[in-house]
């Protein structure tokens, strides 16, 4: 288990991590999310002893990483896959790591096979593509068959087959009882992979709960309704319901109604009481991306205005205009 307690880190007058507390349990994949500059990478570096906190603690199995003996046997980490000696082969890179931890040579072969690099094991890592470098970094993280995995953007540079492979690998490791802590910007991937999420913004904890709970709390939850009596149903639904929650009804281009602030059973009961015929009543589940954007909208460092679909295209460069 990873445990972070009241962790803080400042660089000059900038606070990167601000009194952060959370734990990462074994047996499941825990996603680590936050906007750019939220403090995710700094937090991972603090957990791995690469930076010193100004206050608080970060432990793995109750012990700071720097106090672990033969740490690769206990913790595997991928922070920067390209941080390797480019003149070494993939095999020699892993063999050097294995020797430093007292690991047998067989673990090198097993790790290379696991990530699909056996055929290029003797090639220099400096000539690897981004995806191959990523696989080598994952092989290094798995080298000691550790109980804890800390992975920063593990799918970066991987093709679709590689993305599916790392997803299945993480799920199998979690199913085997290992602690898997994964940082990613890809909401679609996290929604398919993670069971629990730690969300931070500006170095502070925003959410620490299951993926389902975060999505369920999103205001993006709505119900799609189709009826031959839309005006009558809208009038009934826009009255404040019994819980005092305001209800909003919007009409889609095809005439369907999108209702927020009321559940499907509540809508059905109101329609029945008003003798309104319903042709469809379908709860609409918010996406993890929508829930994440809502959670972190006050923690984004740089806001941009999305261009309108009706806005004119930007002017062409002078060289193109001349043509």
BALOBA-1460 file (C-alpha; in Angstrom, 3 decimals):
// residues 323
<rec num="1" residu="x" x="0.000" y="0.000" z="0.000"/>
<rec num="2" residu="x" x="1.083" y="3.559" z="-0.739"/>
<rec num="3" residu="x" x="0.290" y="6.092" z="1.972"/>
<rec num="4" residu="x" x="0.672" y="9.846" z="1.591"/>
<rec num="5" residu="x" x="0.057" y="11.970" z="4.668"/>
<rec num="6" residu="x" x="-0.047" y="15.791" z="4.795"/>
<rec num="7" residu="x" x="2.533" y="15.958" z="2.010"/>
<rec num="8" residu="x" x="3.738" y="19.384" z="0.853"/>
<rec num="9" residu="x" x="6.413" y="20.528" z="-1.560"/>
<rec num="10" residu="x" x="7.365" y="24.080" z="-2.501"/>
<rec num="11" residu="x" x="9.771" y="25.358" z="-5.133"/>
<rec num="12" residu="x" x="10.550" y="28.923" z="-4.130"/>
<rec num="13" residu="x" x="7.225" y="30.726" z="-3.852"/>
<rec num="14" residu="x" x="5.362" y="28.064" z="-5.847"/>
<rec num="15" residu="x" x="3.520" y="25.316" z="-3.964"/>
<rec num="16" residu="x" x="3.512" y="22.178" z="-6.101"/>
<rec num="17" residu="x" x="1.959" y="19.833" z="-3.516"/>
<rec num="18" residu="x" x="-0.239" y="21.275" z="-0.793"/>
<rec num="19" residu="x" x="-0.923" y="19.135" z="2.326"/>
<rec num="20" residu="x" x="-1.906" y="16.101" z="0.276"/>
<rec num="21" residu="x" x="-3.282" y="12.987" z="2.010"/>
<rec num="22" residu="x" x="-4.443" y="9.764" z="0.360"/>
<rec num="23" residu="x" x="-3.729" y="6.037" z="0.198"/>
<rec num="24" residu="x" x="-3.478" y="3.590" z="-2.686"/>
<rec num="25" residu="x" x="-4.772" y="0.124" z="-1.826"/>
<rec num="26" residu="x" x="-3.585" y="-3.171" z="-3.329"/>
<rec num="27" residu="x" x="-5.761" y="-5.326" z="-5.541"/>
<rec num="28" residu="x" x="-7.075" y="-2.585" z="-7.814"/>
<rec num="29" residu="x" x="-5.903" y="0.005" z="-10.341"/>
<rec num="30" residu="x" x="-5.907" y="3.503" z="-8.881"/>
<rec num="31" residu="x" x="-5.820" y="6.339" z="-11.387"/>
<rec num="32" residu="x" x="-4.054" y="9.595" z="-10.555"/>
<rec num="33" residu="x" x="-5.631" y="12.530" z="-12.392"/>
<rec num="34" residu="x" x="-5.268" y="16.283" z="-12.498"/>
<rec num="35" residu="x" x="-4.801" y="19.159" z="-14.956"/>
<rec num="36" residu="x" x="-1.339" y="20.144" z="-16.164"/>
<rec num="37" residu="x" x="0.596" y="21.632" z="-13.258"/>
<rec num="38" residu="x" x="-1.617" y="19.923" z="-10.675"/>
<rec num="39" residu="x" x="1.366" y="18.304" z="-8.935"/>
<rec num="40" residu="x" x="1.006" y="14.700" z="-10.114"/>
<rec num="41" residu="x" x="4.609" y="14.185" z="-11.234"/>
<rec num="42" residu="x" x="5.944" y="15.948" z="-8.146"/>
<rec num="43" residu="x" x="3.828" y="13.713" z="-5.918"/>
<rec num="44" residu="x" x="5.161" y="10.593" z="-7.627"/>
<rec num="45" residu="x" x="8.731" y="11.850" z="-7.260"/>
<rec num="46" residu="x" x="8.118" y="12.452" z="-3.560"/>
<rec num="47" residu="x" x="6.737" y="8.936" z="-3.124"/>
<rec num="48" residu="x" x="9.846" y="7.546" z="-4.829"/>
<rec num="49" residu="x" x="12.263" y="9.634" z="-2.788"/>
<rec num="50" residu="x" x="13.496" y="11.624" z="-5.801"/>
<rec num="51" residu="x" x="12.507" y="14.886" z="-4.092"/>
<rec num="52" residu="x" x="12.315" y="15.798" z="-0.422"/>
<rec num="53" residu="x" x="9.019" y="17.128" z="0.907"/>
<rec num="54" residu="x" x="8.834" y="20.341" z="2.915"/>
<rec num="55" residu="x" x="6.425" y="18.548" z="5.229"/>
<rec num="56" residu="x" x="4.489" y="15.320" z="5.518"/>
<rec num="57" residu="x" x="5.361" y="11.737" z="4.640"/>
<rec num="58" residu="x" x="5.054" y="9.253" z="1.791"/>
<rec num="59" residu="x" x="5.523" y="5.563" z="2.539"/>
<rec num="60" residu="x" x="5.266" y="2.243" z="0.713"/>
<rec num="61" residu="x" x="4.243" y="-0.618" z="2.957"/>
<rec num="62" residu="x" x="4.812" y="1.724" z="5.901"/>
<rec num="63" residu="x" x="8.432" y="2.468" z="4.902"/>
<rec num="64" residu="x" x="9.872" y="5.464" z="2.993"/>
<rec num="65" residu="x" x="11.189" y="4.440" z="-0.419"/>
<rec num="66" residu="x" x="14.713" y="5.592" z="0.467"/>
<rec num="67" residu="x" x="14.753" y="3.143" z="3.397"/>
<rec num="68" residu="x" x="13.847" y="0.104" z="1.284"/>
<rec num="69" residu="x" x="16.512" y="-2.530" z="0.701"/>
<rec num="70" residu="x" x="16.735" y="-3.672" z="-2.921"/>
<rec num="71" residu="x" x="13.818" y="-1.371" z="-3.804"/>
<rec num="72" residu="x" x="13.217" y="-2.790" z="-7.308"/>
<rec num="73" residu="x" x="12.033" y="-5.996" z="-5.656"/>
<rec num="74" residu="x" x="9.316" y="-4.028" z="-3.871"/>
<rec num="75" residu="x" x="8.512" y="-1.052" z="-6.122"/>
<rec num="76" residu="x" x="8.527" y="-0.744" z="-9.904"/>
<rec num="77" residu="x" x="8.299" y="2.751" z="-11.367"/>
<rec num="78" residu="x" x="7.992" y="4.363" z="-14.769"/>
<rec num="79" residu="x" x="8.394" y="8.142" z="-14.638"/>
<rec num="80" residu="x" x="10.461" y="8.916" z="-17.734"/>
<rec num="81" residu="x" x="10.916" y="6.018" z="-20.123"/>
<rec num="82" residu="x" x="13.621" y="7.815" z="-22.137"/>
<rec num="83" residu="x" x="15.885" y="8.281" z="-19.102"/>
<rec num="84" residu="x" x="18.221" y="5.488" z="-20.193"/>
<rec num="85" residu="x" x="21.779" y="5.150" z="-21.462"/>
<rec num="86" residu="x" x="21.196" y="5.393" z="-25.206"/>
<rec num="87" residu="x" x="24.376" y="3.481" z="-26.031"/>
<rec num="88" residu="x" x="23.320" y="0.360" z="-24.143"/>
<rec num="89" residu="x" x="21.200" y="-2.394" z="-25.582"/>
<rec num="90" residu="x" x="17.821" y="-3.107" z="-24.023"/>
<rec num="91" residu="x" x="19.257" y="-6.307" z="-22.573"/>
<rec num="92" residu="x" x="22.301" y="-4.618" z="-20.997"/>
<rec num="93" residu="x" x="20.160" y="-1.814" z="-19.595"/>
<rec num="94" residu="x" x="18.009" y="-4.329" z="-17.727"/>
<rec num="95" residu="x" x="20.974" y="-6.516" z="-16.777"/>
<rec num="96" residu="x" x="22.730" y="-3.560" z="-15.100"/>
<rec num="97" residu="x" x="19.580" y="-2.868" z="-13.092"/>
<rec num="98" residu="x" x="19.214" y="-6.550" z="-12.206"/>
<rec num="99" residu="x" x="22.822" y="-6.791" z="-10.938"/>
<rec num="100" residu="x" x="22.324" y="-3.751" z="-8.707"/>
<rec num="101" residu="x" x="19.401" y="-5.511" z="-7.010"/>
<rec num="102" residu="x" x="20.742" y="-9.048" z="-6.839"/>
<rec num="103" residu="x" x="18.232" y="-10.267" z="-9.410"/>
<rec num="104" residu="x" x="18.971" y="-13.336" z="-11.578"/>
<rec num="105" residu="x" x="19.672" y="-12.983" z="-15.302"/>
<rec num="106" residu="x" x="16.499" y="-14.940" z="-15.996"/>
<rec num="107" residu="x" x="14.440" y="-11.952" z="-14.877"/>
<rec num="108" residu="x" x="15.919" y="-9.909" z="-17.716"/>
<rec num="109" residu="x" x="14.767" y="-12.443" z="-20.307"/>
<rec num="110" residu="x" x="11.350" y="-12.768" z="-18.659"/>
<rec num="111" residu="x" x="10.807" y="-9.001" z="-18.537"/>
<rec num="112" residu="x" x="11.841" y="-8.523" z="-22.172"/>
<rec num="113" residu="x" x="9.482" y="-11.311" z="-23.231"/>
<rec num="114" residu="x" x="6.650" y="-9.826" z="-21.170"/>
<rec num="115" residu="x" x="6.864" y="-6.472" z="-22.979"/>
<rec num="116" residu="x" x="7.520" y="-7.945" z="-26.421"/>
<rec num="117" residu="x" x="11.131" y="-6.770" z="-26.869"/>
<rec num="118" residu="x" x="12.915" y="-10.136" z="-27.083"/>
<rec num="119" residu="x" x="13.701" y="-9.751" z="-30.797"/>
<rec num="120" residu="x" x="15.323" y="-6.315" z="-30.316"/>
<rec num="121" residu="x" x="16.971" y="-7.077" z="-26.968"/>
<rec num="122" residu="x" x="20.501" y="-6.601" z="-28.353"/>
<rec num="123" residu="x" x="19.758" y="-3.340" z="-30.165"/>
<rec num="124" residu="x" x="20.810" y="0.008" z="-28.720"/>
<rec num="125" residu="x" x="18.032" y="1.721" z="-26.830"/>
<rec num="126" residu="x" x="18.951" y="5.062" z="-28.403"/>
<rec num="127" residu="x" x="17.499" y="3.836" z="-31.701"/>
<rec num="128" residu="x" x="14.179" y="2.780" z="-30.205"/>
<rec num="129" residu="x" x="10.911" y="4.435" z="-31.183"/>
<rec num="130" residu="x" x="8.859" y="6.180" z="-28.502"/>
<rec num="131" residu="x" x="6.657" y="3.097" z="-28.113"/>
<rec num="132" residu="x" x="9.621" y="0.713" z="-27.854"/>
<rec num="133" residu="x" x="11.255" y="2.996" z="-25.294"/>
<rec num="134" residu="x" x="8.027" y="2.946" z="-23.322"/>
<rec num="135" residu="x" x="7.992" y="-0.848" z="-23.353"/>
<rec num="136" residu="x" x="11.596" y="-0.911" z="-22.131"/>
<rec num="137" residu="x" x="10.690" y="1.425" z="-19.280"/>
<rec num="138" residu="x" x="7.813" y="-0.866" z="-18.312"/>
<rec num="139" residu="x" x="10.168" y="-3.874" z="-18.475"/>
<rec num="140" residu="x" x="12.473" y="-2.096" z="-16.015"/>
<rec num="141" residu="x" x="9.529" y="-1.419" z="-13.694"/>
<rec num="142" residu="x" x="8.558" y="-5.101" z="-13.765"/>
<rec num="143" residu="x" x="12.107" y="-6.430" z="-13.456"/>
<rec num="144" residu="x" x="12.017" y="-7.208" z="-9.729"/>
<rec num="145" residu="x" x="8.440" y="-8.587" z="-9.806"/>
<rec num="146" residu="x" x="7.477" y="-5.839" z="-7.330"/>
<rec num="147" residu="x" x="4.346" y="-5.657" z="-5.225"/>
<rec num="148" residu="x" x="3.835" y="-1.960" z="-6.026"/>
<rec num="149" residu="x" x="3.752" y="-0.365" z="-9.508"/>
<rec num="150" residu="x" x="3.902" y="3.420" z="-10.018"/>
<rec num="151" residu="x" x="3.396" y="4.337" z="-13.681"/>
<rec num="152" residu="x" x="3.331" y="7.858" z="-15.143"/>
<rec num="153" residu="x" x="1.574" y="7.964" z="-18.547"/>
<rec num="154" residu="x" x="2.308" y="4.290" z="-19.356"/>
<rec num="155" residu="x" x="0.439" y="4.305" z="-22.694"/>
<rec num="156" residu="x" x="2.403" y="7.259" z="-24.059"/>
<rec num="157" residu="x" x="3.685" y="6.386" z="-27.526"/>
<rec num="158" residu="x" x="2.016" y="2.971" z="-27.688"/>
<rec num="159" residu="x" x="-0.041" y="1.891" z="-30.687"/>
<rec num="160" residu="x" x="-3.600" y="0.522" z="-30.158"/>
<rec num="161" residu="x" x="-2.276" y="-3.018" z="-29.687"/>
<rec num="162" residu="x" x="0.202" y="-1.730" z="-27.115"/>
<rec num="163" residu="x" x="-2.494" y="0.226" z="-25.276"/>
<rec num="164" residu="x" x="-4.641" y="-2.905" z="-25.015"/>
<rec num="165" residu="x" x="-1.602" y="-4.885" z="-23.872"/>
<rec num="166" residu="x" x="-0.658" y="-2.496" z="-21.032"/>
<rec num="167" residu="x" x="-4.322" y="-2.255" z="-19.983"/>
<rec num="168" residu="x" x="-4.598" y="-6.035" z="-19.706"/>
<rec num="169" residu="x" x="-1.221" y="-6.226" z="-17.963"/>
<rec num="170" residu="x" x="-2.226" y="-3.704" z="-15.293"/>
<rec num="171" residu="x" x="-5.533" y="-5.451" z="-14.737"/>
<rec num="172" residu="x" x="-3.809" y="-8.812" z="-14.306"/>
<rec num="173" residu="x" x="-1.289" y="-7.327" z="-11.859"/>
<rec num="174" residu="x" x="-4.078" y="-5.757" z="-9.795"/>
<rec num="175" residu="x" x="-6.014" y="-9.037" z="-9.866"/>
<rec num="176" residu="x" x="-2.910" y="-10.722" z="-8.449"/>
<rec num="177" residu="x" x="-3.105" y="-8.405" z="-5.422"/>
<rec num="178" residu="x" x="-0.500" y="-5.839" z="-6.451"/>
<rec num="179" residu="x" x="-0.810" y="-2.100" z="-5.876"/>
<rec num="180" residu="x" x="-1.080" y="-0.300" z="-9.238"/>
<rec num="181" residu="x" x="-0.927" y="3.513" z="-9.237"/>
<rec num="182" residu="x" x="-1.274" y="5.096" z="-12.702"/>
<rec num="183" residu="x" x="-1.137" y="8.707" z="-13.827"/>
<rec num="184" residu="x" x="-2.693" y="9.558" z="-17.193"/>
<rec num="185" residu="x" x="-4.234" y="12.385" z="-19.187"/>
<rec num="186" residu="x" x="-6.361" y="9.983" z="-21.216"/>
<rec num="187" residu="x" x="-9.808" y="9.981" z="-19.641"/>
<rec num="188" residu="x" x="-11.138" y="7.333" z="-22.014"/>
<rec num="189" residu="x" x="-8.334" y="4.987" z="-21.010"/>
<rec num="190" residu="x" x="-8.798" y="5.651" z="-17.288"/>
<rec num="191" residu="x" x="-12.528" y="4.996" z="-17.577"/>
<rec num="192" residu="x" x="-11.750" y="1.525" z="-18.977"/>
<rec num="193" residu="x" x="-8.847" y="0.741" z="-16.665"/>
<rec num="194" residu="x" x="-9.078" y="2.340" z="-13.232"/>
<rec num="195" residu="x" x="-11.474" y="1.325" z="-10.476"/>
<rec num="196" residu="x" x="-10.564" y="4.115" z="-8.071"/>
<rec num="197" residu="x" x="-9.376" y="7.676" z="-8.689"/>
<rec num="198" residu="x" x="-7.246" y="10.207" z="-6.861"/>
<rec num="199" residu="x" x="-7.906" y="13.633" z="-8.413"/>
<rec num="200" residu="x" x="-5.798" y="16.662" z="-7.493"/>
<rec num="201" residu="x" x="-5.685" y="20.281" z="-8.594"/>
<rec num="202" residu="x" x="-3.131" y="22.951" z="-7.703"/>
<rec num="203" residu="x" x="-1.486" y="20.390" z="-5.422"/>
<rec num="204" residu="x" x="-4.609" y="19.757" z="-3.355"/>
<rec num="205" residu="x" x="-6.870" y="16.731" z="-3.126"/>
<rec num="206" residu="x" x="-10.154" y="17.149" z="-5.014"/>
<rec num="207" residu="x" x="-11.536" y="13.605" z="-5.015"/>
<rec num="208" residu="x" x="-10.624" y="10.188" z="-3.623"/>
<rec num="209" residu="x" x="-13.328" y="7.717" z="-4.620"/>
<rec num="210" residu="x" x="-14.423" y="5.154" z="-7.175"/>
<rec num="211" residu="x" x="-14.799" y="6.002" z="-10.852"/>
<rec num="212" residu="x" x="-18.511" y="5.241" z="-10.612"/>
<rec num="213" residu="x" x="-18.998" y="7.594" z="-7.657"/>
<rec num="214" residu="x" x="-17.208" y="10.460" z="-9.417"/>
<rec num="215" residu="x" x="-19.296" y="10.039" z="-12.551"/>
<rec num="216" residu="x" x="-22.514" y="9.681" z="-10.528"/>
<rec num="217" residu="x" x="-21.875" y="13.033" z="-8.811"/>
<rec num="218" residu="x" x="-21.453" y="14.841" z="-12.121"/>
<rec num="219" residu="x" x="-24.123" y="17.325" z="-13.082"/>
<rec num="220" residu="x" x="-23.882" y="15.817" z="-16.557"/>
<rec num="221" residu="x" x="-26.328" y="13.119" z="-15.454"/>
<rec num="222" residu="x" x="-29.534" y="13.459" z="-17.435"/>
<rec num="223" residu="x" x="-32.474" y="11.494" z="-18.815"/>
<rec num="224" residu="x" x="-33.486" y="11.321" z="-22.473"/>
<rec num="225" residu="x" x="-37.272" y="11.439" z="-22.913"/>
<rec num="226" residu="x" x="-39.362" y="11.048" z="-26.053"/>
<rec num="227" residu="x" x="-43.065" y="11.864" z="-25.940"/>
<rec num="228" residu="x" x="-45.782" y="13.046" z="-28.363"/>
<rec num="229" residu="x" x="-46.728" y="15.617" z="-25.690"/>
<rec num="230" residu="x" x="-43.418" y="17.472" z="-25.073"/>
<rec num="231" residu="x" x="-44.909" y="20.830" z="-24.096"/>
<rec num="232" residu="x" x="-47.216" y="19.323" z="-21.466"/>
<rec num="233" residu="x" x="-44.462" y="17.143" z="-20.002"/>
<rec num="234" residu="x" x="-41.993" y="20.040" z="-19.928"/>
<rec num="235" residu="x" x="-44.490" y="22.132" z="-17.974"/>
<rec num="236" residu="x" x="-44.954" y="19.334" z="-15.431"/>
<rec num="237" residu="x" x="-41.246" y="18.615" z="-15.010"/>
<rec num="238" residu="x" x="-39.985" y="22.196" z="-14.704"/>
<rec num="239" residu="x" x="-41.933" y="22.645" z="-11.513"/>
<rec num="240" residu="x" x="-39.614" y="22.119" z="-8.516"/>
<rec num="241" residu="x" x="-39.757" y="18.493" z="-7.477"/>
<rec num="242" residu="x" x="-40.320" y="17.224" z="-3.961"/>
<rec num="243" residu="x" x="-36.644" y="17.328" z="-2.960"/>
<rec num="244" residu="x" x="-36.350" y="20.989" z="-3.928"/>
<rec num="245" residu="x" x="-33.872" y="20.249" z="-6.715"/>
<rec num="246" residu="x" x="-34.414" y="22.475" z="-9.774"/>
<rec num="247" residu="x" x="-35.263" y="20.604" z="-12.951"/>
<rec num="248" residu="x" x="-34.169" y="21.781" z="-16.390"/>
<rec num="249" residu="x" x="-35.577" y="20.520" z="-19.680"/>
<rec num="250" residu="x" x="-33.922" y="21.178" z="-23.016"/>
<rec num="251" residu="x" x="-35.194" y="20.155" z="-26.442"/>
<rec num="252" residu="x" x="-32.874" y="18.419" z="-28.893"/>
<rec num="253" residu="x" x="-32.972" y="19.015" z="-32.647"/>
<rec num="254" residu="x" x="-34.946" y="15.789" z="-33.158"/>
<rec num="255" residu="x" x="-37.565" y="16.814" z="-30.616"/>
<rec num="256" residu="x" x="-36.364" y="14.627" z="-27.741"/>
<rec num="257" residu="x" x="-36.226" y="16.130" z="-24.263"/>
<rec num="258" residu="x" x="-33.087" y="16.100" z="-22.125"/>
<rec num="259" residu="x" x="-34.011" y="16.337" z="-18.449"/>
<rec num="260" residu="x" x="-31.575" y="17.208" z="-15.648"/>
<rec num="261" residu="x" x="-32.329" y="17.245" z="-11.934"/>
<rec num="262" residu="x" x="-34.751" y="14.311" z="-11.900"/>
<rec num="263" residu="x" x="-34.328" y="10.550" z="-12.147"/>
<rec num="264" residu="x" x="-35.981" y="8.348" z="-14.752"/>
<rec num="265" residu="x" x="-38.430" y="6.800" z="-12.215"/>
<rec num="266" residu="x" x="-39.440" y="10.286" z="-11.018"/>
<rec num="267" residu="x" x="-40.053" y="11.429" z="-14.594"/>
<rec num="268" residu="x" x="-42.118" y="8.317" z="-15.285"/>
<rec num="269" residu="x" x="-44.258" y="8.902" z="-12.202"/>
<rec num="270" residu="x" x="-44.892" y="12.548" z="-13.106"/>
<rec num="271" residu="x" x="-45.750" y="11.621" z="-16.680"/>
<rec num="272" residu="x" x="-48.176" y="8.965" z="-15.471"/>
<rec num="273" residu="x" x="-49.845" y="11.360" z="-13.050"/>
<rec num="274" residu="x" x="-50.250" y="13.948" z="-15.839"/>
<rec num="275" residu="x" x="-51.454" y="11.281" z="-18.304"/>
<rec num="276" residu="x" x="-48.543" y="11.974" z="-20.646"/>
<rec num="277" residu="x" x="-47.529" y="9.179" z="-23.022"/>
<rec num="278" residu="x" x="-43.831" y="8.257" z="-23.052"/>
<rec num="279" residu="x" x="-42.099" y="6.559" z="-25.968"/>
<rec num="280" residu="x" x="-38.613" y="6.544" z="-24.434"/>
<rec num="281" residu="x" x="-37.124" y="7.110" z="-20.990"/>
<rec num="282" residu="x" x="-33.352" y="6.537" z="-20.992"/>
<rec num="283" residu="x" x="-30.868" y="7.646" z="-18.307"/>
<rec num="284" residu="x" x="-27.797" y="9.298" z="-19.877"/>
<rec num="285" residu="x" x="-24.519" y="8.532" z="-18.107"/>
<rec num="286" residu="x" x="-21.951" y="11.330" z="-17.978"/>
<rec num="287" residu="x" x="-18.492" y="10.448" z="-19.258"/>
<rec num="288" residu="x" x="-15.445" y="10.446" z="-16.997"/>
<rec num="289" residu="x" x="-14.071" y="13.303" z="-19.094"/>
<rec num="290" residu="x" x="-17.159" y="15.423" z="-18.366"/>
<rec num="291" residu="x" x="-16.993" y="14.599" z="-14.657"/>
<rec num="292" residu="x" x="-13.251" y="15.360" z="-14.559"/>
<rec num="293" residu="x" x="-13.662" y="18.714" z="-16.313"/>
<rec num="294" residu="x" x="-16.372" y="19.661" z="-13.855"/>
<rec num="295" residu="x" x="-14.283" y="18.617" z="-10.852"/>
<rec num="296" residu="x" x="-11.163" y="20.476" z="-11.946"/>
<rec num="297" residu="x" x="-12.505" y="23.578" z="-13.682"/>
<rec num="298" residu="x" x="-11.334" y="25.820" z="-10.833"/>
<rec num="299" residu="x" x="-7.874" y="24.201" z="-10.780"/>
<rec num="300" residu="x" x="-6.813" y="24.703" z="-14.407"/>
<rec num="301" residu="x" x="-3.803" y="26.996" z="-14.748"/>
<rec num="302" residu="x" x="-4.546" y="28.199" z="-18.265"/>
<rec num="303" residu="x" x="-8.084" y="28.633" z="-19.551"/>
<rec num="304" residu="x" x="-8.804" y="28.937" z="-23.245"/>
<rec num="305" residu="x" x="-11.974" y="29.763" z="-25.087"/>
<rec num="306" residu="x" x="-12.960" y="27.027" z="-27.503"/>
<rec num="307" residu="x" x="-13.563" y="28.481" z="-30.991"/>
<rec num="308" residu="x" x="-17.169" y="28.558" z="-32.097"/>
<rec num="309" residu="x" x="-18.178" y="26.253" z="-34.926"/>
<rec num="310" residu="x" x="-19.502" y="29.340" z="-36.730"/>
<rec num="311" residu="x" x="-16.303" y="31.324" z="-36.258"/>
<rec num="312" residu="x" x="-14.334" y="32.082" z="-39.423"/>
<rec num="313" residu="x" x="-11.128" y="30.097" z="-39.914"/>
<rec num="314" residu="x" x="-7.861" y="31.789" z="-38.943"/>
<rec num="315" residu="x" x="-6.174" y="33.721" z="-41.763"/>
<rec num="316" residu="x" x="-3.696" y="31.739" z="-43.835"/>
<rec num="317" residu="x" x="0.001" y="32.548" z="-43.507"/>
<rec num="318" residu="x" x="1.257" y="35.090" z="-46.006"/>
<rec num="319" residu="x" x="3.169" y="32.440" z="-47.947"/>
<rec num="320" residu="x" x="-0.003" y="30.415" z="-48.455"/>
<rec num="321" residu="x" x="-2.075" y="33.503" z="-49.293"/>
<rec num="322" residu="x" x="0.422" y="34.434" z="-51.996"/>
<rec num="323" residu="x" x="-0.075" y="31.106" z="-53.674"/>
